Amino acid sequence: MMDVLPREIATNQDAFVILVGSGFRPGLRVAVGPCLVGRDVQGRVTWLNENYATASIAGGLEPGYYDVGITNLDGSFAKLDRALTVR
């Protein structure tokens, strides 16, 4: 199970989200829709512990609903469908 907080961001602003789940590992990658946010890079994606990570999402995403996925370096992954609304 995974969650994204907040669940809604503005299209014209950079956003900071917290990813809550389990099994997160250093080096994780985050994808919002088809866009890769980054790989555990300070300021873009930060692994905090096995249950929390953060991601900075650049403004400019088109309005809509986006899936959010996390992939660990070992290939394990989690995806939450329509987890993020961009308005």
C-alpha positions in Angstrom: 0.0 0.0 0.0 1.2 3.5 -0.9 0.0 7.0 -0.5 1.0 10.4 -1.7 0.5 13.6 0.3 -0.8 16.0 -0.7 -3.1 14.4 -3.3 -3.6 17.6 -5.3 -1.0 20.1 -6.7 -1.2 23.2 -9.0 -0.1 23.0 -12.6 1.9 26.2 -12.6 3.9 25.7 -9.4 6.7 23.4 -8.2 5.3 20.9 -5.6 6.8 18.9 -2.8 5.1 15.5 -2.1 5.6 12.9 0.6 5.4 9.3 -0.4 4.2 6.9 2.3 4.5 3.1 2.0 6.8 0.3 2.8 9.9 -1.3 1.3 11.4 1.9 0.0 15.1 1.6 -0.6 18.0 4.0 -1.2 18.3 4.8 -4.9 14.5 4.6 -5.5 13.0 6.3 -8.6 9.7 8.1 -8.7 7.5 8.5 -11.7 4.5 10.8 -12.0 2.5 9.6 -15.0 5.0 9.0 -17.7 7.5 11.4 -16.2 10.5 10.2 -14.2 11.1 12.6 -11.3 14.5 11.3 -10.4 16.6 8.8 -8.7 17.2 9.6 -5.0 18.8 13.0 -5.8 18.7 15.6 -3.1 16.2 18.2 -4.0 14.3 15.9 -6.4 13.8 12.5 -4.7 15.0 11.8 -1.2 14.8 8.4 0.5 14.1 8.9 4.2 13.6 5.4 5.4 11.8 2.2 4.3 8.4 3.9 4.8 8.9 7.5 3.6 10.4 9.3 0.7 9.9 12.8 -0.7 9.8 14.2 -4.2 10.0 17.6 -5.7 7.8 17.9 -8.9 8.5 20.7 -11.3 5.6 22.9 -12.3 4.1 22.6 -15.7 2.3 19.2 -15.7 -0.9 19.4 -17.6 -4.1 19.4 -15.5 -5.4 15.9 -14.9 -5.0 12.7 -12.9 -1.6 11.0 -12.6 -0.4 7.6 -11.5 2.5 7.7 -9.1 5.0 4.9 -9.0 8.1 4.1 -7.1 10.8 1.6 -8.3 13.7 0.4 -6.2 17.0 -0.5 -7.7 16.3 -4.2 -7.3 13.2 -3.8 -9.6 10.6 -4.0 -6.9 7.9 -1.4 -7.4 4.6 0.1 -6.2 2.1 2.1 -8.1 -0.9 4.1 -7.0 -3.4 4.8 -9.8 -4.7 8.3 -10.1 -2.8 9.3 -7.0 -2.1 12.9 -7.9 -4.5 15.5 -9.2 -3.0 18.5 -11.1 -5.3 21.5 -11.3 
